[in-house]
């Protein structure tokens, strides 16, 4: 069976992997899926660029059943080279992106776009700058200083700041609150529980409209559907988290935590109708202390499915809470701690390795949905890089569709190669997270298996698009 699976298009033709699947109003030709990956190729203003068109065109060459465009910001605010959809001026570029994918996939790939909201985050400051400019001086600082230095009494604010500068790191940690220490050592980061901030307190009244407007623009631009980003370290996932202790009806209980995600879904559905696909990316496990686990994910998934979600794509981890401390001048990155490694497991993580590592999560969510009488498709992911593993996941009920990010980056043609019975030609991901290291630095994401390949017999090799440092090619070589 294994040799036939590797080398026979007939096996692919009768497989579940290459059979159709309906996602609400959309029917995909196969159950193959390229999930959202941020390649850092948009303009600084969030517009589609020629490099973005080349990137998604190249992924479309492999003719996956579904291709999900990167996390795309729903607010009309600066966010660096990340795609945005928060205003109508982004529509022409997004429309050209949808057209490019249809052209390059010969109309065989359905195109969704991932919609994201995120709260403010700042780079880790220099110690002196933090104490001079960012720390809000409180009476608690004055009292702690007077206990440490009895001679320092009656200081004004500039005097307190100067005295704090003279403390050792250990003494300073004793003076600062836990949140202030984190702002100093990890950089300032807003949470959904910061309800003392008006804009955070008002998120439940603001986000449903923003997501709904973004979904409507995506439909106008020609996408087949949208994936609401309810995963990882971002706003909506934070509302779903057990760490969400809001007491305004949007946290603290399972029903409260899923309330805003449901309201966002309903608002978006009201704008786009039932003849357009709306799904979500959801964490099966946050993998952080005190965070949500599979039973929480199952509760949320059942609520969302009852609310009319068209698919649930399952991920894992990728949180700020356990990320390693950033260097001074850098922002914290949510894929550097244990939860990040579970989100993108490497070949050297442990004896289990990355292959199919997270399929138990999609299986658990799918079983909860089916037990509730719900048929919502569930996607599985995590180290899937070969036909046998993907097909087994489908046949054993671990998922209804199979998502592969890093393997699709390593070889965008791999789905097509499998379908043609040419798996032996697949360029296999090494799961070293070379690509993740580039993403962490907000550099254009490429793969070590092809980004230095300028030697193949291509008459246009001298005009191959290169990274900003000139050393790496930006898209994989064509499959010949």
Secondary structure, 3 states (H helix, E strand, C coil): CHHHHHHCHHHHHCCCCCCCEEECCEEECCCEEECCCCCCCCCCCCCCCHHHHHHHHHHHCCCCCEEEEEEEECCCCCCCCCCECCCHHHHHHHHHHHHHHHHHCCCCCEEEEEEECCCCECCCCCHHHHHHHHCCCCHHHHHHHHHHCCCCCCCCHHHHHHHHHCCCHHHHHHHCCHHHHHHHHHCCECCCCCCCCHHHHCHHHHHHHHHHHHHHHHHHHCCCEEEEEECCCCHHHHHHCCCCCCCCCCCCCHHHHHHHHHHHHHHHHHHHCCCCEEEEEEECCCCCCCCCCHHHHHHHHHHHHHCCCCEEEEECCCCCCCCCCCCCCCCCCCCCCHHHHHHCCCCCCCCCCCCCCCHHHHHHHHHHHHHCCCCCEEEECCCCCCHHHHHHHHHCCCCCEEECCHHHHHCCCHHHHHHCCCHHHCCCCCCCCHHHHHHHCCCCCCCCCCCCCCCCCCCCHHHCCECCCCCCECCCCCCC
